[in-house]
Amino acid sequence: MSIRVREWLRLMDLLHLTTHEDRVEIDREIERRTGVYCDDAIDRGLISKREFEEIVHSILKRRKKRTKEAPIVV
């Protein structure tokens, strides 16, 4: 998992909202969009803080949707 992603989440007060799996997905999405390793993308300024925040919220929204759709097993 990316050190920079964790730092940015902490700075934006979003870290507590994410799970390890969320952070891995955030890393992958940054890498998909930029074509480089997520820490390098952040260090090089290939992704803005606004775009980063949009990615985080989209990942959280997907997780919430998956959780809501999951059947309850008794």
C-alpha positions, 0 to 999 in steps of 0.5 A: 500500500502506498505511503503517500495515499495514507499521508493524503488520507490523514491530511484530508481527515479521511483515513478513518473512513477507509479500510485496507481494501479501500486504500488498495483500491485507491492505489490501483485507481491512481495507477490506472489513471496515471500509468505510474506507481501511485506514490510516484504519481502523487510526488510528480503532481500527476494527480491533484488533491481534488481528483484524489478526493473524488477517487476516495469518495467513489471508492467509499460509495462503491463499498457502501453500495456493495455492503447494502446489496449483500444478502443477510445470512442467518 
